């Protein structure tokens, strides 16, 4: 019996990460004054922009990766050289 090489598309994860991404952007843009005042305090607050950028990167990157996978677009695999 041959195994199927097709994978289930991550439609559920696509929607979940999309909703979380929209929520993050909405929260950031609707609270700009608070965000700017917190990020500008200095000291330990200097880590907030780094943490925020990392969170946005992970969530939005996951959404984008799932988006391309659902569309059927995958990165090219390198062929092994030699033999």
HELIX and SHEET records of a PDB file:
HELIX    1   1 UNK A   11  UNK A   30  1                                  20    
HELIX    2   2 UNK A   32  UNK A   39  1                                   8    
HELIX    3   3 UNK A   43  UNK A   46  5                                   4    
HELIX    4   4 UNK A   47  UNK A   71  1                                  25    
END                                                                             
